[in-house]
């Protein structure tokens, strides 16, 4: 039975509170430091909750927060190597502090999602230490162990996401263990019912405390080919692109029986009304849609992420800021969604270059980012924002001596997109009184600097989020694509009994004129100086966007 706190919360807020919600991702190490050690923590998050939602339009107005991993960890991959799923790492605080954070969030109407890492643990987790102790260990088959090939090489050709073989040889027991990521992150064996039961129980531990759901890390990795067959070569491999895989992960990504494993996870969450399952999934739009479960029952993930506004599924590292491409991404997502399924959109996260940097090499990153705010918050579905996105934070160049991300050994790493939040212009930027764990970004874009400017991107995000909260068509209305000609993306959001809103985004570097019919009103624009309404037409300046109210619809 669900905890009374969780049940009462769901009844008060509605079991499907997440539909149309705006969720704010906090990378805890970088949000707010409360003790001067240069690392963000739970006390720091509590201190900044009013910034996220204090019930007024001076706050950002988000519905929920997702906390990147806070569980106990040796931090080889900054929390994605878990050594105890049922405790808070001391660098962030402790369980009583977490309970207080949860209560303070709920008092403000903010739900809390935790980052659950089901595919692998730390090599320091007691389960793995026991599994590694001998071939006869009761937990030996909690992980994936195999004998070497006759020549002593790894059992198959699978590759780690961080480069090199996905296998490490253990001298003590004479076998290899599988790790899809770092050697310090051994993969759990989800074909073992004992593992499934134990991992399900870690979910219940937090759900009983009143947590509102989970973002589930690399959920498509859980089930691998039962015979661990080799992966075939990728015919589209691009050796110049470090993100382009040499092999197709058909046997260790989205393997068909992963969807039954996901349904089992969903059944656990269904014990706690209102708990939501958000999944980090990759693939084509059709593959993403399968994670919702049976099209009639929707018994899989509530919200599989669609990352295709960040990166295209094949052929390109990042999705171009181009109206036709964006329209195609939206159309394909809407086309394959099961009935009643909710899309889940994102433009930034802790694993990818920030929007301003990846779309700003020509100097127009901020203008595009302002338009992107209206694009993202104008879409149908659940929206995820990444901390600092509302400030237009860019990637930060990290000196080699201060680079920490293990992915840096394979590519540029993810540190540039994980730098501390910029609260003010002081020496510690309002983030810390000590030395920050990563360098700060540029001055002049802090919360304090932007709060005073009505035309700042921060205040644009505030207006957009609060407008979305109050406009039924934006919060839960249907979406109709109107076209993507001459660099202008247009779609309509509508709901019976409410006014319709047309979202217009000019991705071109030149002014575009859009014909309008009937009385219309500009509800919100990315740049008031770049959007003008005249008789029968709307002018959108370079990289400008607008929400336009249609009277009588």
C-alpha positions in Angstrom: 0.0 0.0 0.0 1.2 3.5 -0.8 2.3 5.8 2.1 -0.5 8.1 3.2 1.6 11.1 2.3 1.9 10.0 -1.3 -1.7 9.0 -1.6 -3.0 12.3 -0.1 -0.7 14.3 -2.4 -1.9 12.5 -5.5 -5.6 13.0 -4.6 -5.0 16.7 -3.9 -3.1 17.3 -7.1 -4.5 14.8 -9.5 -2.9 11.5 -10.4 -1.8 12.9 -13.7 -0.3 16.2 -12.4 2.6 15.8 -14.8 0.5 16.3 -18.0 1.5 19.7 -19.4 3.8 20.3 -16.4 7.1 22.3 -16.5 9.9 20.4 -14.7 13.2 22.0 -13.7 16.3 19.9 -13.7 18.7 20.7 -10.9 22.3 19.4 -11.1 22.8 19.5 -7.3 26.6 20.0 -7.4 26.1 23.2 -9.3 22.9 24.8 -8.0 23.7 26.2 -4.5 26.5 25.6 -2.0 25.5 26.1 1.6 28.7 25.2 3.5 31.5 26.8 1.5 33.0 23.6 0.1 32.4 24.7 -3.5 29.8 21.9 -4.1 26.1 22.4 -4.2 23.9 20.6 -1.7 20.4 20.0 -0.5 20.5 22.8 2.0 21.4 25.1 -0.9 18.5 23.9 -2.9 16.1 24.6 0.0 17.4 28.1 0.2 16.6 28.7 -3.5 13.1 27.1 -3.7 11.3 30.5 -3.8 13.2 31.3 -7.0 11.6 28.2 -8.6 8.1 28.8 -7.4 6.9 31.1 -4.6 3.3 31.2 -5.9 3.9 34.6 -7.6 5.0 35.6 -11.1 8.3 36.9 -9.7 9.3 33.3 -9.5 9.9 30.9 -12.4 6.7 29.1 -11.7 7.8 25.5 -12.3 5.6 22.5 -11.3 8.4 20.1 -10.3 12.1 19.6 -9.9 14.3 16.7 -11.1 17.4 16.2 -9.0 20.3 14.6 -10.7 21.7 11.7 -8.5 22.0 12.4 -4.8 22.5 8.8 -3.7 25.7 7.6 -2.0 28.5 7.3 -4.6 32.3 7.3 -5.0 31.6 10.0 -7.6 33.6 8.5 -10.4 30.7 9.5 -12.7 29.3 12.1 -10.3 26.5 10.1 -8.8 25.7 7.8 -11.7 27.8 5.2 -9.9 25.6 4.4 -7.0 27.0 2.6 -3.9 23.7 2.8 -1.9 20.3 3.5 -3.5 18.7 4.2 -0.1 20.8 7.0 1.3 22.0 10.5 0.5 25.7 11.1 -0.2 27.2 13.2 2.6 28.5 15.7 0.0 24.8 16.7 -0.5 23.5 16.2 3.0 21.5 13.4 4.7 18.1 11.8 4.8 16.6 14.2 7.3 17.7 17.1 5.1 16.2 15.4 2.1 12.9 15.0 3.9 12.9 18.6 4.8 13.6 19.5 1.1 10.7 17.3 0.1 8.4 19.0 2.6 9.5 22.5 1.5 8.9 21.6 -2.1 5.5 20.2 -1.5 4.5 23.2 0.6 5.2 25.3 -2.5 3.3 23.0 -4.8 6.6 21.7 -6.3 6.8 18.0 -7.0 10.2 16.1 -6.7 11.6 13.6 -9.0 14.8 11.7 -8.2 17.4 10.3 -10.7 17.3 6.5 -10.5 20.2 4.6 -12.1 18.9 1.0 -12.8 21.4 -0.3 -15.4 24.5 -0.3 -13.2 25.9 0.3 -9.8 29.2 1.4 -8.5 31.9 -1.2 -8.1 31.9 -0.2 -4.5 28.2 -1.2 -4.0 28.0 -4.1 -1.5 26.2 -6.2 -4.1 29.1 -6.0 -6.5 31.7 -6.5 -3.8 29.9 -9.7 -2.8 29.5 -10.7 -6.5 33.2 -10.2 -7.2 34.3 -12.2 -4.1 34.0 -15.6 -5.8 32.3 -17.5 -8.6 30.2 -19.2 -5.9 29.0 -16.0 -4.4 25.2 -15.9 -3.9 25.2 -12.6 -5.7 27.5 -13.7 -8.6 24.7 -13.6 -11.1 23.5 -10.2 -9.9 25.9 -8.9 -12.5 27.0 -10.1 -15.9 30.1 -12.3 -15.7 31.5 -14.3 -18.6 34.5 -16.4 -19.4 37.1 -15.0 -21.8 37.3 -16.2 -25.4 39.9 -19.0 -26.0 42.4 -16.3 -26.9 41.8 -14.5 -23.6 39.9 -11.6 -25.2 36.5 -10.2 -24.0 33.3 -12.2 -24.5 32.0 -10.0 -27.4 32.6 -6.8 -29.3 30.4 -4.5 -27.2 31.9 -1.0 -26.5 31.7 1.2 -23.4 30.0 4.6 -23.8 33.3 6.1 -22.5 35.4 4.3 -25.0 37.2 0.9 -25.1 35.7 -2.5 -24.5 32.6 -2.9 -22.3 34.3 -5.7 -20.4 36.9 -5.7 -17.6 38.9 -8.8 -16.6 38.8 -9.7 -13.0 42.1 -11.5 -12.0 40.7 -12.9 -8.8 37.9 -15.0 -10.4 39.2 -15.3 -14.0 36.1 -13.8 -15.7 35.1 -10.6 -17.4 32.3 -8.4 -16.1 30.2 -6.2 -18.3 30.1 -2.4 -17.9 28.3 -0.3 -20.4 30.0 2.8 -19.0 33.1 3.1 -16.7 34.8 -0.1 -15.4 33.7 1.3 -12.0 30.0 1.0 -13.1 29.3 -2.7 -13.6 26.0 -3.6 -15.2 23.3 -5.3 -13.2 21.8 -8.5 -14.5 18.1 -7.6 -15.0 17.4 -11.2 -16.2 17.9 -12.3 -12.5 14.6 -12.0 -10.6 16.4 -11.2 -7.4 18.0 -8.2 -9.0 14.6 -7.0 -10.3 13.0 -7.4 -6.8 15.8 -5.6 -5.1 15.8 -2.7 -7.6 12.0 -2.4 -7.3 12.4 -2.1 -3.6 14.8 0.8 -3.9 12.0 2.7 -5.8 9.5 1.9 -3.0 12.0 3.2 -0.4 11.7 6.7 -1.9 8.1 6.5 -2.9 7.1 5.8 0.7 9.0 8.9 1.7 6.7 10.9 -0.6 8.8 11.3 -3.7 6.7 12.1 -6.8 8.5 10.0 -9.3 11.8 9.3 -11.0 13.8 10.1 -14.1 15.3 6.8 -15.0 18.8 6.7 -16.4 19.5 4.9 -19.7 16.4 2.7 -19.3 16.9 1.2 -22.7 20.0 -0.5 -21.6 18.4 -2.8 -19.0 18.0 -5.9 -21.1 20.7 -7.3 -23.4 20.7 -10.1 -25.9 20.5 -13.3 -23.7 23.4 -14.8 -25.6 25.4 -11.5 -25.6 25.7 -11.7 -29.4 28.2 -9.3 -31.1 26.9 -5.9 -32.4 27.0 -5.4 -36.2 29.0 -2.7 -37.8 27.4 0.8 -38.3 27.2 1.5 -42.0 26.9 5.2 -41.2 29.8 5.4 -38.9 31.5 8.8 -39.1 35.1 8.6 -37.7 35.3 12.4 -37.6 32.4 12.5 -35.1 33.3 11.3 -31.6 29.6 10.6 -30.9 29.1 8.4 -34.0 29.2 4.7 -32.9 31.3 2.3 -34.9 28.9 -0.5 -34.0 25.1 -0.6 -34.0 23.9 -1.3 -30.5 21.1 -3.7 -31.5 22.0 -6.3 -28.9 22.6 -4.0 -25.9 20.2 -1.0 -26.6 16.4 -1.2 -26.7 16.5 -5.0 -26.9 12.9 -6.1 -27.3 12.3 -7.6 -23.9 13.3 -4.3 -22.3 9.7 -3.1 -22.7 8.5 -5.9 -20.4 11.1 -4.8 -17.8 9.8 -1.3 -18.0 6.2 -2.5 -17.5 7.4 -4.2 -14.3 8.9 -0.9 -13.1 5.6 0.9 -14.0 3.6 -1.6 -11.9 5.7 -0.6 -8.8 5.0 3.1 -9.4 1.3 2.3 -9.9 1.2 1.2 -6.2 1.7 5.0 -5.4 -1.0 7.0 -7.2 0.5 10.1 -8.9 4.1 8.8 -9.1 5.5 9.4 -12.6 8.1 7.4 -14.6 10.3 9.5 -16.9 12.8 7.6 -19.0 16.1 8.5 -20.7 15.6 6.7 -24.0 17.2 7.0 -27.4 16.3 6.0 -30.9 13.8 6.8 -33.6 10.4 8.3 -32.9 8.9 4.8 -33.3 11.4 3.3 -30.8 10.6 6.2 -28.3 6.9 5.5 -28.7 7.3 1.9 -27.7 8.4 2.9 -24.3 4.9 4.1 -23.5 3.9 0.4 -23.4 0.7 -1.1 -24.9 -0.9 1.6 -27.0 -4.3 1.0 -25.3 -3.1 0.6 -21.8 -0.1 3.0 -21.7 1.5 0.7 -19.1 5.1 1.6 -19.7 6.9 4.9 -19.0 4.6 7.9 -18.5 7.1 10.1 -20.2 9.9 8.8 -22.4 12.2 11.8 -23.3 12.2 13.0 -26.8 15.7 14.4 -27.3 15.4 15.1 -31.0 15.2 18.9 -30.6 18.7 18.4 -29.1 20.1 15.8 -31.5 18.7 14.1 -34.5 18.5 10.3 -34.3 20.9 9.6 -37.2 23.3 11.6 -39.3 23.9 14.7 -37.3 25.3 15.4 -33.9 22.9 18.2 -33.2 19.5 19.1 -34.7 19.8 22.3 -36.8 17.9 25.4 -35.8 15.8 25.2 -38.9 12.0 25.6 -39.2 11.6 22.6 -41.6 13.7 20.3 -39.5 12.0 21.3 -36.2 8.6 20.9 -37.8 9.5 17.4 -39.0 10.6 16.4 -35.5 7.3 17.6 -34.0 5.2 16.0 -36.7 6.9 12.7 -36.4 6.5 12.7 -32.6 2.8 13.6 -32.8 2.2 11.0 -35.5 3.6 8.0 -33.7 2.3 8.8 -30.2 -0.3 6.4 -28.9 -3.7 7.9 -28.1 -3.7 9.8 -24.7 0.2 9.6 -24.5 1.9 12.8 -23.4 5.0 14.1 -25.3 8.1 15.0 -23.3 10.3 17.7 -24.7 13.7 19.1 -23.7 16.3 21.5 -25.3 19.1 21.2 -22.7 20.5 18.7 -20.1 23.6 17.7 -18.2 25.0 15.5 -21.0 24.9 18.0 -23.9 26.3 21.3 -24.9 24.1 24.1 -23.8 21.7 25.6 -26.4 23.3 29.0 -26.5 26.7 27.5 -27.3 25.6 24.9 -29.9 23.5 27.4 -31.8 25.6 30.5 -31.2 28.8 30.2 -33.2 27.6 33.0 -35.4 26.9 35.3 -32.5 23.1 34.8 -32.4 22.9 32.1 -29.8 21.0 34.3 -27.3 18.4 35.4 -29.9 17.8 31.8 -30.8 17.6 30.8 -27.2 14.9 33.5 -26.6 12.9 32.1 -29.5 13.5 28.6 -28.3 11.9 29.4 -24.9 8.6 30.2 -26.8 9.0 27.1 -29.0 9.6 24.8 -26.1 7.0 26.2 -23.7 4.5 26.4 -26.6 4.7 22.7 -27.4 2.1 20.1 -26.3 3.3 17.9 -23.5 5.6 17.9 -20.5 8.5 20.3 -20.6 11.9 19.9 -19.0 14.1 22.9 -18.3 17.8 22.6 -17.4 19.1 24.9 -14.6 20.5 28.1 -16.0 18.7 27.6 -19.3 16.5 30.5 -18.2 19.6 32.7 -17.9 20.9 31.8 -21.4 24.0 30.2 -19.7 26.6 29.1 -22.2 29.1 26.3 -22.1 32.2 27.3 -20.1 35.7 26.5 -21.3 37.3 24.3 -18.6 41.1 24.4 -18.3 42.6 20.9 -18.6 43.8 20.9 -15.0 40.2 21.4 -13.8 38.4 18.9 -16.1 36.7 16.2 -14.1 34.2 14.4 -16.3 35.3 10.9 -17.3 33.8 11.4 -20.7 36.5 14.0 -21.5 38.8 11.0 -22.3 36.6 10.3 -25.3 35.4 13.7 -26.3 35.2 17.3 -25.0 33.4 16.0 -21.9 30.3 17.3 -20.2 31.9 19.7 -17.7 31.2 22.8 -19.8 27.5 22.4 -19.4 27.6 21.6 -15.7 29.2 24.8 -14.3 27.7 26.6 -11.2 24.5 28.5 -11.3 25.1 32.3 -11.5 23.0 34.0 -8.8 24.8 37.4 -8.6 27.9 39.2 -9.6 29.9 38.7 -6.4 33.2 36.8 -6.2 31.4 33.5 -5.5 28.5 34.4 -7.9 26.1 33.8 -5.0 26.8 30.1 -5.4 29.6 29.6 -2.9 31.9 31.3 -0.4 34.6 28.8 -1.4 36.3 27.7 -4.6 33.7 26.3 -7.0 34.1 22.7 -8.1 34.0 23.9 -11.7 34.8 27.4 -13.0 32.1 30.1 -13.3 30.6 31.2 -16.5 30.7 34.8 -17.8 29.7 37.8 -15.7 26.6 39.8 -16.4 24.0 37.1 -16.9 23.3 36.3 -13.3 19.8 36.1 -11.8 20.5 39.4 -10.0 21.6 41.1 -13.2 18.6 39.9 -15.2 16.0 40.3 -12.5 16.2 44.0 -12.9 15.8 44.0 -16.7 12.2 43.5 -17.9 13.5 42.4 -21.3 15.9 39.8 -20.0 15.7 36.1 -21.0 15.0 35.3 -17.4 11.9 37.5 -17.3 10.9 36.1 -20.7 11.0 32.6 -19.2 9.0 33.7 -16.2 6.3 35.2 -18.4 6.2 32.2 -20.7 5.9 29.7 -17.9 3.2 31.6 -16.1 1.3 32.2 -19.3 1.4 28.5 -20.0 0.0 27.9 -16.5 -2.9 30.2 -17.1 -3.7 29.5 -20.8 -5.7 26.2 -21.1 -4.7 25.9 -24.8 -1.0 25.9 -23.9 -1.3 23.7 -20.8 -3.4 20.9 -22.2 -4.7 21.9 -25.7 -4.2 20.1 -29.0 -1.4 20.9 -31.4 -1.9 21.5 -35.1 1.1 22.2 -37.3 0.4 25.0 -39.7 3.6 24.9 -41.8 7.3 25.7 -41.9 7.9 27.8 -45.0 10.5 30.4 -45.6 12.2 29.7 -42.3 9.1 30.3 -40.2 7.7 27.5 -38.0 4.0 27.8 -37.1 1.7 25.7 -35.0 -1.6 26.3 -33.3 -2.5 25.3 -29.7 -6.3 25.0 -29.1 -8.8 23.7 -26.6 -12.5 23.8 -26.6 -13.9 26.7 -24.7 -10.5 28.5 -24.6 -8.8 31.0 -26.9 -6.4 29.5 -29.5 -2.8 30.5 -29.6 -0.5 30.3 -32.6 3.2 29.8 -32.0 5.5 31.4 -34.6 9.2 30.9 -34.7 11.5 32.6 -37.3 14.6 30.5 -37.6 16.0 32.7 -40.5 18.5 35.5 -40.2 16.2 37.9 -42.0 12.9 39.4 -41.2 9.9 37.4 -42.3 6.3 38.5 -42.9 3.5 36.2 -41.9 -0.1 36.9 -43.2 -2.8 36.8 -40.5 -6.6 36.8 -40.9 -9.1 38.3 -38.5 -8.3 40.1 -35.2 -5.2 38.8 -33.5 -3.1 40.0 -30.5 0.5 39.4 -29.7 0.4 37.6 -26.3 4.1 37.3 -25.9 7.2 37.7 -28.0 10.9 36.8 -27.7 11.9 40.4 -28.5 9.3 43.2 -28.5 11.5 45.3 -30.9 11.6 42.5 -33.5 7.9 41.6 -33.7 5.3 44.0 -35.1 1.7 43.5 -36.0 0.1 45.5 -38.9 -3.1 45.2 -40.8 -3.2 41.7 -42.2 0.4 40.7 -41.4 2.9 40.0 -38.7 6.5 40.8 -39.0 9.1 38.6 -37.2 12.6 39.9 -37.0 15.6 37.6 -37.4 15.4 34.6 -35.0 12.3 36.1 -33.3 9.3 34.2 -32.0 5.8 35.1 -30.8 2.7 33.7 -29.2 -0.3 35.1 -31.0 -3.9 35.0 -29.7 -6.6 34.3 -32.2 -9.8 35.9 -31.2 -13.0 34.0 -31.8 -11.3 30.6 -32.0 
